Amino acid sequence: MRCEKPRQWTDAEQKLLIEMATEGASAVQIASALQRYIASVKRVAETLGIQLR
């Protein structure tokens, strides 16, 4: 069983999420580019007030 702490999002990762979302990328595409879980991408996007498709 994994007991690792979740990685914190860096400023660079958040900027890339914003850029990709602005260009129309989906949550799946962003998660793949950042090597993050889709749910994590959606959660951070919501926190930043970004609407994903």
Residue, then its C-alpha position, 0 to 999 in steps of 0.5 A: m500500500r502506498c503511503e506517499k504524500p501527494r506532490q505539491w503543484t509548482d507554479a510552473e505546473q499551474k501556469l502550464l495548466i492555465e495555458m493549456a486550458t486557454e488553448g482548449a486542451s481537455a483535462v485528460q490532455i493536461a493530466s498527460a502533459l503534467q503526469r498528474y491524475i485527471a482528478s487532480v487537474k480538475r481540482v486545481a483548475e476549479t481552485l484556480g477558477i478555470q473551466l475545463r472542457 
